[in-house]
């Protein structure tokens, strides 16, 4: 059995990009660990655990995850203004990448990680914390000697179709931060396409655990509220594929259907 460590920027990212893959790996008997860089809190948290970390733990339980770790950083936000650091921790984008990588590498060594899941070079749609996850993930994998690094992404043509559908349906979803021509990854570079329809219910339950985001005013809140109310088969139809890039394969000749396989 393998150990899969999924490195994410904020609580709720683990569901949208990798939730089905994590649930599938756990169901097959592999050890699954989620490491989140930030607590998702823009302001001061005060004493105790940040509320969004508690939601992450509930989400992880729904996916069958064995362990959740917070690296200790604060959310950097995605606006033009980068707010000052809270008194007790640095915002992730201000952290020394090598220091953050050493924190992650220590977990990778402790867990004897077989596979590290991270983000593509664009950080998906370009969120500064997501870009930093990509950078720190690569440094940590090198430091800890983890040879299998799969970077979560979405094909750009899929993103473009979704955004056109959002506009056509006039859904109240802001997507001004997403530039279809540069966000995520070109399909030709993708090495893994994982079918996770069979884990739609777990993924949907994990998404519902992030109550603060469902009930908030974020750009994805309206979509998340719709998704958690869908019948599980329809949820699986919409979010039943997850994509990754194996950083060790410069020119893949095929696409693998399992994160433990190598693309042909």
Protein Blocks (a to p, Z undefined) as FASTA:
>chain_A
ZZdddddfbehjlmmmmmmmmmmmmmnopacddddfbgoiabdnbeajdfklmmmmmmmm
mnopabdcdehiacebjafbdcdddfkbccfklpcfklmmmmmmmmmmmnopabdcdddf
klonopaklmmmmmmmmmmmmmnopabdcdddddfklmmmmmmmmmmnopabdfklpcfk
lgccafklpmbdcdfklmmmmmmmmmmmmmmlmmmmbfklmmmmmmmmpcfklmmmmmmc
ccdddfklmbacbdcfbfkbccZZ
